[in-house]
Amino acid sequence: MGMSKTIKVIFSLALVVFLALAATKIEARYIDYGALHHGDPSFGCSKLHPQFCKKQEANPYKRGCETEERCDRGLKK
């Protein structure tokens, strides 16, 4: 009922060859630096819509709040 040793070896070799071929078909995708050569225009920035070309701060600075200071911390009462 069990497979013979020769069949197991052939099956194992075929599996290794299949996996090796499958691994070579995978293309590496990466982001290159080509997009950075033209600067960093904002999304939607164009000559037709110059108001979108203004850069704004992504995360404005907010001073932290310690519990000892008893500040609001954004909690609703």
C-alpha positions as CSV (number, residue, x, y, z in Angstrom):
1,M,0.0,0.0,0.0
2,G,2.9,2.3,0.6
3,M,4.8,4.0,-2.2
4,S,8.1,2.6,-3.2
5,K,11.3,4.5,-2.4
6,T,11.9,5.3,-6.1
7,I,8.4,6.9,-6.5
8,K,8.9,9.0,-3.4
9,V,12.3,10.3,-4.7
10,I,10.9,11.1,-8.1
11,F,7.9,12.9,-6.6
12,S,10.1,14.8,-4.2
13,L,12.4,15.9,-7.1
14,A,9.4,16.9,-9.2
15,L,8.1,19.0,-6.3
16,V,11.5,20.7,-5.8
17,V,11.7,21.5,-9.6
18,F,8.1,22.9,-9.6
19,L,8.8,25.1,-6.6
20,A,12.0,26.4,-8.1
21,L,10.3,27.3,-11.3
22,A,7.4,28.9,-9.5
23,A,9.8,31.0,-7.4
24,T,11.5,32.4,-10.6
25,K,8.3,33.7,-12.1
26,I,7.7,36.1,-9.2
27,E,8.6,39.6,-10.1
28,A,9.9,41.9,-7.5
29,R,7.9,45.1,-7.3
30,Y,9.4,48.2,-5.6
31,I,9.1,51.9,-5.6
32,D,12.0,53.5,-7.3
33,Y,13.3,57.1,-6.9
34,G,12.0,58.2,-10.3
35,A,9.0,59.9,-8.8
36,L,11.1,62.0,-6.6
37,H,13.1,63.6,-9.4
38,H,10.2,65.9,-10.3
39,G,9.7,67.3,-6.8
40,D,6.8,66.5,-4.7
41,P,3.6,68.2,-6.1
42,S,0.5,67.9,-4.0
43,F,-2.3,65.7,-5.1
44,G,-4.5,67.6,-7.6
45,C,-1.9,70.4,-8.0
46,S,-2.0,71.8,-11.6
47,K,-2.0,75.1,-13.5
48,L,-5.8,74.9,-13.6
49,H,-6.1,74.5,-9.8
50,P,-3.2,76.4,-8.2
51,Q,-5.0,76.6,-4.9
52,F,-4.2,72.9,-4.4
53,C,-0.5,73.5,-4.8
54,K,-0.1,75.1,-1.4
55,K,1.6,72.7,1.0
56,Q,0.3,72.4,4.5
57,E,1.6,70.9,7.6
58,A,0.4,67.2,7.8
59,N,0.4,66.9,11.6
60,P,0.5,70.3,13.4
61,Y,2.4,70.4,16.6
62,K,0.3,69.9,19.8
63,R,1.8,70.2,23.2
64,G,1.3,67.2,25.3
65,C,-0.7,67.2,28.4
66,E,0.4,65.6,31.7
67,T,-2.1,64.4,34.3
68,E,-0.4,66.6,36.9
69,E,-1.3,69.7,35.0
70,R,-5.0,68.8,35.1
71,C,-5.6,70.0,31.5
72,D,-8.7,69.1,29.5
73,R,-7.0,66.3,27.5
74,G,-10.0,66.4,25.0
75,L,-12.3,64.5,27.4
76,K,-16.0,65.4,27.3
77,K,-17.7,65.8,30.6
